[in-house]
Amino acid sequence: MPIANTGMVPASGAVYNELTAITRRAFVPKMVVQIYKAAPLLSMAMRNAQRARGGMSQVSIPVQGSSYVSFNWTGYDGAFPQPAVAAAAQTAQWNLSVGAVPIPLLGMECLIQATEAVIPLVRARMADASTVARQAMATALFGSSAGNPLAINGLLDAYDDGTTVATYGGLSRTSSTFWASTVYSTSLTPSRATMIARIMQLTSIAGGEAPDVIIMSMGDWTTLLADYMQAEQFFTTPNSKYGNDDAVNAGFRCLMLGNTPILADPFCPTGTAYLINSKYLALYLSEDANFAFSGFHSLIANNQIASVGVVISAMALACSKPKSGMRLSNVAGAAF
């Protein structure tokens, strides 16, 4: 309904009703979406996604949890102990989880929008289906499948010390202690000093392999940025001045600490941060259900002139070396 008594449009009355009845509105022919968020971690994971196929336990990764052989010192005689055959390998396994977005298409809607449609609803729904799927996936990355076994294993499952998630990828973290990650639960205010300590702690635990990305919430990341900005300095050349095109820019879009990028993700829960080695973390997407569309199928059999289609995504998030990452569970940063 046009807005009355604003700008050049007259107040409600006979003239307003006449103009409304005989005048079209000038639409901007695009849909401006208001409700979704950017997903940096999901974008990084999908950019490096691995291909998954059918079969049982579609993602199976052999892992070595102990030594096959042993080292011994020997003397002049060259003697050494009799070697023993050790079983050191196990298989970590994940099943693909399937997400579905149904898309309705009413028959009368097709007739009404056949011509004169500013925004074709079916096109808007198709574009929305992909976005909705990605938003759900981005949320699931920071969650756990403990409450929903149909969902993917999120970072809460991958980077747990066995206290909450005792079994991951089919392997017990109690009997296979190498399969446990590290959860740092001590209260931590984000700063360069506190974060570099955690980076080096994880590097030591992981056998010298440093994390290559850190994910934080927006508020916690901002608290860390404030620590960087306290050390900023601006130098001005004597007898010079700033021009109209010269701007003093403070702060950073991406923080670097110990050569490790630190990113803010809107989906990361406040108070939680993840130190990740992306070498061992991968998103696996089915080659047959990679945002696949089923096509529209008639609902006339259900006594309705309409059609329905489904966008299907099959995926799994798998960490082949949980010890390579760490979860900070008590980050005391700013809350937005």
N, C-alpha and C positions, 0 to 999 in steps of 0.2 A: 504494500500500500504506500503510495507517495506521501511524503511528509508535508503537512499543511503549515502555512503561516511561518515559513522559513525561507530566507533569501527572496528570490523572485516569485515563489509560489504563493498564491493568495491564501487567506484563511479559509477554513471549512465553510462551505455554503454552496449556493447554486453555481457560482462561477467555478469554484474548485471542483465540484462534482462534474460539471460539463467538461473541463479540461482533462480530468482523470478518465472520463469515458471515451474521449476521442483522440487522446495523445499517447503514443508509446513512450516507454522509458528508454533512455540511452544507457544501455548496459556496457560495462567494460567486459569484453569477451574473454575473461580468464577467471579461474577459481583461485582465490588466495587462501591457502591453508593456514590455520591458526593454531593447531593443537599438537603438532609433533615436534620432536627434539632431534638434534644431531646425535650421531652415534659413532664417536671416533674409534672405540675399540672394535666394534662390529665392522667398520669400514676397513680397519687394518686386518682383521681376521678374514674377511671376504676377499680382500686383495690377494692374500696368500693362501686361499682355500685349497685344500687337497681334494682329489676326486675319490668318491666312494662308489662301490658297486653293490650288487646283490649278494645273497648268501646269508648264512647265519653269522652273527657277530661281525657285522660289516666292516668294522675297524678293529683289526687285531695287530698288536705291536709286540714283538718279542723283546723282553727286557732281561738284562743280566743283573742279578742281585748279589752275587758273591763271586769269588775268584775261581777260575778253572784250574789254575796251577799255583804253586808256591815258590817263593824265592828262598835260596839257602846259600850261606857262605861255604866255601870249600877250601881245603888246604892243598899242600903240595901233592898229595896223592889223588886229588880230584874226586874224592868220594862225595856222594850226595845221597839223601834218603830216597827210598823207593817212592815214586810218584803214585798218587791215588787219583782215581777218576771221580771228579766232582760234578754233580748236577747243579748248574748255576743259572739256568735260564728258565723263565716263566713267560706266559703270554698274558698281556693285558688286553681286555676286550671291551668294546663299546657297541651298543646297538644304535642304529640311526633312529632319531625321533622325528616324527612327521607332524608338521604344522599345516593346517588347512584353513583357507579363507573362502567361505561360500559367497557367491555373487548372485543376487537375484536380478531378474529381468522380466518385468510384467508385460504382457502382450499389449494392453491398452496404452501403456507408456510408450511403446514403440510407435503406435499410431499417432499419439499426440505429439511426439517429438520428431516425427518423420521430417517435418520442415519447421522453420522458425525457431529452432532450439538455440538459445544463447550458449548454454552449457549442456551438451549431451550427457544425460545422467549415467548411461552405461559406460561412457568413456571416463567419467569422473570416478565411478566405482572401480573400474579396472586399475586406474592409477592409484587409487586409495588402497586397493588390495595389497599391492607390493609394499607400499609404505607401512601399512598396518602390520604386515608380516615382519618387516625389518624392525619395527618398534618392539614387537613381542620378542624377537630374537635378541635384541639389544638388552632388554630387561632380563631375559633368561640367562644371558652370559654372566650376570652378576648374582644369579640365584643358585638354587640347589634343586636337585631332583628328588630330595628326601620327601617332600610333601606331595610330589606328583611324579610317579615313576615313568609317565609318558613323556615328560619334558627332558631336555638335554641336561647333561651334567654341567653345571656352571662353575665359575671360579671358586665358589664356596666349597664345592666338592674337590676340585683339583688341588687347592692350596689349603689343606686341613692337616692337622698333625695326628689325626686318628681319634681325637676326643669326640668329635661330632660325627664325622664320616669315617667309620671304621673300615669300610670296604670301598675301593675305588677301582674302576676298570676290572672288576672281578677278583682283585687281589686284596688280601687282608693286610692292613697296616700294622696289625698286632704281630703276626708271624713274619711278615716281610717288612722289617723296620726301615729298610731303604726306601720304601714307597711312601713314607710320611713326609709332608711338607713342614714348614715352620709357621707358627702363628705367634706374632709378637703382640701380647695383650696388655703390656704396660702402657699407661697413658703417655701419649707423645704429642707435643706441640710441634707442628711442622716448621722446621728451619733448616738452613743449610747444614748446621752441625748435627742435628738429630737425624736427618735423612741420610747423610753420608755415612753415619755410623751403622745404619740399617743396611745400606748398600754393601758396606764392607763385611758386615756380619753374614749376609746372605752369600757373598762371594766366597767367604771362608767355608760355610756349610756346604756349598755346591762344589767344593773342590777347586776353587780358583776361577770359576765361570761367573762373570758378573751379569746382573740383569741388564737387558737392553731397552727396557721401557718401564715406566712407573705410571700407574693409573690412579688418580685421586678424584674425589668429588670436587665440584666447583668451589664450594666454600673452603674446604681444606687446602685446595690448590692456591686460593687467594691468600690464605694465611701464610703459606710458604712464599708467595710472590712478595708479600710485604717485607719479609726478611731480606729478600734480594734488594728491594728498593731502598732500604735503609742504608745500603752501601753504595748507592749510585752517586756519581759526581759529575758535574757539568763544568767544562772548561771554556772560558771565553777569551778570545784573543784581544789584547789591549788595542784601543783606538778602533774597534770595530763594533758593529751593532747588527742585531737581527733584522732581516728584511721581512716584507710581507709574506714571502713564500718560505721563510725559515720557521720551522716548528721544533720545539723542544719535546721530544718523545720519551716518556718514562715507562718502565715496565717492559714485559716480554710476552709474546704469544705462547712461546714454548720455553720452559725452564730446562736448563742443562746442569747436571750436577755429576761430577765424576764421569763425564762423557756419556751420561745416561739421560735421555729425554724424559721429562715428567709432564704428562698430559692431564688435562681436566676432562672428565666425561660426565655429561648430565645424568647418565644412568647409574653411575657409581654411588652407592649409599654414603651419606655423610658419616664420617667417623671411621670409614674403612678405606684402605689403600692397598694396592697390589704391586709387588715388585715381580716382574715377569721376564723370563728369558724366552723370547718368541721362537727360539730354535726348537724348543720342546713343546710348544703349544700350537695346536692347529685346529682349524675348523674344517671338518670334512663334509662335503656336499654331494648328494647323490647325483650321478650323471643322468639319471632318468627322472628325477624329481627336484630339479633346480629351478624353483619358482615356475613350475610347469602349469599350464592352464588346460583343463580338461575339455574346454569347449562348452557351449551352452547345450543343454539337453532339455527336452520338453517335459512339462509337468502336467500335460493333459491327462495322463494316466491317473493323476491325483485330482481330477476334475477341476483343474485350474488352467486358464489360458496364460501361461507364463513359462519361463525357462530358468534354469539354474546352472551355474558353472562353479568350479572350484580351482583355486590356485593352491598348489601343493608344494611344500618344501620339506625335504628329508635331510637331516643334518646331525652331526655329533661334534662336540667340542672335546678334544682329547689332549691330555698332558702326559707325555711319555716319560717325564722325569719330574715328579712333583717337588723333589728336593731342590730343583733349580729356581723355585719361586718362593715368595713369602707373602703372608697376609698380615697387614697391620690392622688390628681389630679395635683399637681404642685411640684413634687420632682425634686430638682436641683442637680442631680448627674452627673456623667460622661456620655458622649454620645459616644457610639462605632460606 
